[in-house]
Amino acid sequence: MEKIRAKKALGQNFLVDGNVIANIIRAADVGSDDRVLEIGPGKGAITSRLAGTAARVVAVERDRELVPLLRNSLGEYDNIQIVHGDILRTDLSLLLPPIWAGQWKVVANLPYNISSQILFKLIEDRSLFTELLLMLQKEVGDRLVAPPSCKDYGVMTVLCGLYFDIERVFSVKPASFRPVPKVDSVVLRFRVLPRPRIDVGDERLFGRVVKASFAQRRKTLWNCLKAAGFFTADGILQEAFDLAGIDGRRRGETLSLEEFATLTKSVLSHTH
């Protein structure tokens, strides 16, 4: 493939370390019956290796300059589909044949600048997948596996914890990329749970409660939920906290997944 400069606006850092590529392929454990969505194939370093064993590979690339080069260099494979598009604006339920819903794996070296947005999208479309193998900025990875009551614990920790089993697979140093980023990376495996880890009453409301609770990290749960407009009457908000058995003076970062679920169900019971 001819030389292509990485585009900072697209958050591109091309993976060039053969050992890291081999480790990703090994961790992905793609078999002849597997179908894989690759997000941001870049120059195709991982794509061809996936196609060598997978039944089907759909690779979504936003950089229009890379698309024809990918199609040319990977033309020998009849099980690869290169799609030019923005993954955040792509309807995955239409792109990935519904006959195989729930049978796809995701493999991706996510652009640092939109990794959280992509994670939110993958949460929404999780019913399509069995597993995600994602390379992320180490700082983001730390957040996803953080326990309550620490600075890394946040919205994505709670939401991903509801829908996935997450494990750290291995770390990746900056020298494995071109251009060389200023931060370390980490590969995480997300196994999609067959159902949410815990009953939260209403999943959309749960998301709203969690996001509101972290919107102003230094403020109390009471102030965060009040600012988010959950209840206009202070008495009703207090009743919701009392029913949940949660002190409204606590901060969102101190609540466990189970406590967020309890609080959500309490808020739900006070909205009817």
C-alpha positions as CSV (number, residue, x, y, z in Angstrom):
1,M,0.0,0.0,0.0
2,E,1.4,3.4,-1.0
3,K,2.4,5.8,1.7
4,I,-0.5,7.6,3.4
5,R,0.0,10.2,6.1
6,A,-2.0,9.8,9.3
7,K,-4.6,12.4,9.7
8,K,-4.7,14.0,13.1
9,A,-8.3,15.1,12.7
10,L,-9.3,11.4,12.3
11,G,-7.3,10.4,15.4
12,Q,-5.2,8.1,13.2
13,N,-2.2,6.1,14.6
14,F,-1.4,3.2,12.4
15,L,-0.4,0.0,14.1
16,V,2.9,-1.2,12.7
17,D,4.2,-3.7,15.4
18,G,4.0,-7.2,14.0
19,N,4.1,-8.8,17.5
20,V,1.2,-6.6,18.7
21,I,-0.8,-7.5,15.5
22,A,-0.1,-11.2,16.1
23,N,-1.3,-10.9,19.8
24,I,-4.5,-9.2,18.7
25,I,-5.2,-11.9,16.2
26,R,-4.5,-14.6,18.8
27,A,-6.8,-12.8,21.4
28,A,-9.6,-12.4,18.8
29,D,-9.6,-16.2,18.3
30,V,-11.5,-15.9,15.0
31,G,-12.7,-19.2,13.6
32,S,-14.1,-20.3,10.3
33,D,-17.7,-19.6,11.5
34,D,-17.0,-16.2,12.9
35,R,-18.1,-12.9,11.3
36,V,-16.1,-9.8,12.2
37,L,-16.8,-6.1,12.2
38,E,-13.5,-4.1,12.1
39,I,-13.8,-0.4,12.9
40,G,-11.1,1.7,11.4
41,P,-9.0,-0.8,9.5
42,G,-6.5,1.9,8.6
43,K,-3.9,0.3,6.2
44,G,-5.3,-3.2,6.7
45,A,-2.6,-4.6,9.0
46,I,-5.2,-6.6,11.0
47,T,-7.8,-6.9,8.2
48,S,-6.0,-9.5,6.1
49,R,-5.2,-11.6,9.1
50,L,-8.8,-11.7,10.1
51,A,-9.9,-12.6,6.6
52,G,-7.6,-15.5,6.6
53,T,-9.7,-17.3,9.1
54,A,-13.1,-15.6,9.4
55,A,-16.3,-16.4,7.4
56,R,-16.8,-12.7,6.8
57,V,-15.1,-9.4,7.6
58,V,-16.9,-6.1,7.3
59,A,-14.4,-3.2,7.7
60,V,-15.7,0.4,8.1
61,E,-13.2,3.1,7.2
62,R,-13.9,6.8,7.4
63,D,-10.8,8.0,5.5
64,R,-11.8,8.1,1.8
65,E,-8.2,8.1,0.8
66,L,-7.6,4.7,2.4
67,V,-10.8,3.0,1.0
68,P,-9.6,2.4,-2.6
69,L,-6.2,1.3,-1.4
70,L,-7.7,-1.2,1.0
71,R,-10.0,-2.6,-1.7
72,N,-7.0,-3.0,-4.0
73,S,-4.6,-4.5,-1.5
74,L,-7.2,-6.9,-0.1
75,G,-8.8,-7.7,-3.4
76,E,-7.7,-11.4,-3.3
77,Y,-10.1,-12.0,-0.4
78,D,-13.7,-12.6,-1.4
79,N,-14.9,-12.5,2.3
80,I,-14.0,-8.9,2.9
81,Q,-16.4,-5.9,2.5
82,I,-14.7,-2.5,2.8
83,V,-17.2,0.2,3.7
84,H,-16.5,3.9,3.4
85,G,-18.4,5.5,6.3
86,D,-18.4,7.1,9.7
87,I,-19.0,4.3,12.2
88,L,-20.9,6.8,14.4
89,R,-23.4,7.4,11.6
90,T,-23.6,3.9,10.3
91,D,-26.7,1.8,11.0
92,L,-25.1,-1.4,12.0
93,S,-28.4,-3.3,12.0
94,L,-28.6,-2.6,8.3
95,L,-24.9,-3.1,7.5
96,L,-24.6,-6.5,9.3
97,P,-27.0,-9.0,7.8
98,P,-29.8,-9.7,10.4
99,I,-29.6,-13.4,9.7
100,W,-26.3,-13.3,11.7
101,A,-27.4,-11.0,14.5
102,G,-25.8,-12.0,17.7
103,Q,-23.0,-13.8,15.9
104,W,-20.6,-11.0,15.2
105,K,-17.3,-10.1,16.8
106,V,-15.8,-6.6,16.8
107,V,-12.1,-6.0,16.5
108,A,-10.9,-2.4,16.5
109,N,-8.0,-0.1,17.2
110,L,-10.3,2.8,18.1
111,P,-9.4,6.4,17.4
112,Y,-8.6,8.1,20.7
113,N,-10.7,11.1,20.0
114,I,-14.0,9.3,19.6
115,S,-13.5,6.1,21.5
116,S,-16.2,6.9,24.1
117,Q,-18.7,7.8,21.5
118,I,-18.0,4.5,19.7
119,L,-18.4,2.6,23.0
120,F,-21.8,4.2,23.5
121,K,-22.8,3.1,20.0
122,L,-21.6,-0.5,20.6
123,I,-23.6,-0.6,23.8
124,E,-26.7,0.3,21.9
125,D,-26.0,-2.3,19.2
126,R,-24.7,-5.0,21.6
127,S,-27.4,-7.5,20.6
128,L,-25.5,-7.9,17.3
129,F,-22.3,-9.1,19.0
130,T,-20.9,-11.8,21.1
131,E,-17.6,-10.1,21.9
132,L,-15.6,-6.9,21.4
133,L,-11.8,-6.8,21.3
134,L,-10.9,-3.1,21.4
135,M,-7.6,-1.2,21.6
136,L,-8.1,2.0,23.6
137,Q,-6.0,4.7,25.2
138,K,-4.8,3.3,28.5
139,E,-6.6,6.1,30.4
140,V,-9.9,5.1,28.9
141,G,-9.2,1.4,29.6
142,D,-8.4,2.3,33.3
143,R,-11.8,3.9,33.6
144,L,-13.7,0.9,32.2
145,V,-12.3,-1.5,34.8
146,A,-12.2,1.0,37.8
147,P,-13.9,0.2,41.1
148,P,-16.2,2.7,42.8
149,S,-14.8,5.6,44.8
150,C,-11.8,6.4,42.6
151,K,-11.2,9.1,40.1
152,D,-11.3,6.8,37.1
153,Y,-14.8,5.4,38.0
154,G,-17.5,7.1,35.8
155,V,-20.4,6.8,33.4
156,M,-18.7,4.4,31.0
157,T,-17.6,2.1,33.9
158,V,-21.2,1.8,35.1
159,L,-22.8,1.4,31.7
160,C,-20.3,-1.1,30.4
161,G,-20.4,-3.0,33.7
162,L,-24.2,-3.5,33.1
163,Y,-23.8,-5.1,29.7
164,F,-20.3,-6.6,29.5
165,D,-17.8,-8.8,31.3
166,I,-14.5,-6.8,30.7
167,E,-11.0,-8.1,31.0
168,R,-7.6,-6.5,30.3
169,V,-5.8,-8.5,27.7
170,F,-2.4,-6.7,27.2
171,S,-0.8,-3.3,27.1
172,V,0.7,-1.6,24.0
173,K,3.5,0.9,24.1
174,P,3.5,4.1,21.9
175,A,6.4,2.8,19.7
176,S,4.0,0.2,18.2
177,F,2.3,3.0,16.2
178,R,3.1,5.5,13.5
179,P,2.9,8.3,14.2
180,V,4.0,7.6,17.8
181,P,1.3,8.7,20.2
182,K,2.1,10.3,23.6
183,V,0.2,7.8,25.6
184,D,0.1,4.0,26.2
185,S,-2.7,1.8,24.9
186,V,-4.5,-1.3,26.2
187,V,-6.4,-4.1,24.6
188,L,-9.6,-5.0,26.4
189,R,-12.0,-7.9,25.8
190,F,-15.8,-7.2,26.3
191,R,-17.9,-10.3,26.5
192,V,-21.6,-9.4,25.8
193,L,-23.9,-10.6,28.6
194,P,-27.0,-12.4,27.4
195,R,-29.0,-10.0,29.6
196,P,-28.1,-6.9,31.7
197,R,-26.1,-7.9,34.8
198,I,-28.8,-6.6,37.1
199,D,-32.4,-5.5,36.8
200,V,-32.4,-1.7,36.6
201,G,-36.2,-1.3,36.0
202,D,-35.8,0.9,32.9
203,E,-32.6,0.9,31.0
204,R,-33.1,4.4,29.4
205,L,-33.9,5.9,32.8
206,F,-30.9,4.1,34.3
207,G,-28.6,5.7,31.7
208,R,-30.1,9.2,32.5
209,V,-29.6,8.7,36.2
210,V,-26.0,7.5,35.8
211,K,-25.1,10.4,33.4
212,A,-26.7,13.0,35.7
213,S,-24.9,11.6,38.8
214,F,-21.5,12.2,37.1
215,A,-22.4,15.4,35.3
216,Q,-20.8,17.5,38.2
217,R,-18.5,15.1,39.9
218,R,-17.9,17.3,43.0
219,K,-21.5,17.8,43.7
220,T,-23.8,15.6,45.7
221,L,-26.3,13.1,44.1
222,W,-29.1,15.3,45.4
223,N,-27.8,18.4,43.5
224,C,-26.9,16.4,40.4
225,L,-30.3,14.8,40.1
226,K,-32.0,18.1,41.0
227,A,-30.0,20.0,38.3
228,A,-31.0,17.3,35.7
229,G,-34.6,18.0,36.4
230,F,-35.7,14.7,37.8
231,F,-38.2,16.1,40.3
232,T,-39.3,19.7,40.8
233,A,-40.5,19.0,44.4
234,D,-37.7,18.5,46.9
235,G,-39.9,16.2,48.9
236,I,-40.4,13.8,46.1
237,L,-36.6,13.6,45.4
238,Q,-36.0,13.0,49.1
239,E,-38.6,10.2,49.1
240,A,-36.8,8.6,46.1
241,F,-33.5,8.6,48.0
242,D,-35.2,7.3,51.2
243,L,-36.8,4.4,49.3
244,A,-33.5,3.5,47.7
245,G,-31.8,3.7,51.1
246,I,-29.1,6.0,49.6
247,D,-27.9,9.2,51.2
248,G,-28.4,12.0,48.8
249,R,-25.3,13.7,50.2
250,R,-23.1,11.1,48.6
251,R,-21.4,11.7,45.3
252,G,-22.1,9.6,42.2
253,E,-18.6,8.1,42.1
254,T,-19.3,6.3,45.4
255,L,-22.3,4.3,44.1
256,S,-21.9,0.7,42.9
257,L,-23.8,-0.7,39.9
258,E,-26.3,-2.3,42.3
259,E,-26.9,1.0,44.0
260,F,-27.4,2.8,40.8
261,A,-30.0,0.1,39.8
262,T,-31.8,0.6,43.2
263,L,-31.8,4.3,42.8
264,T,-33.2,4.1,39.2
265,K,-36.0,1.8,40.3
266,S,-36.8,4.2,43.1
267,V,-36.9,7.2,40.8
268,L,-39.1,5.1,38.4
269,S,-41.6,4.4,41.1
270,H,-41.9,8.1,41.9
271,T,-42.6,9.1,38.2
272,H,-46.0,7.3,38.0
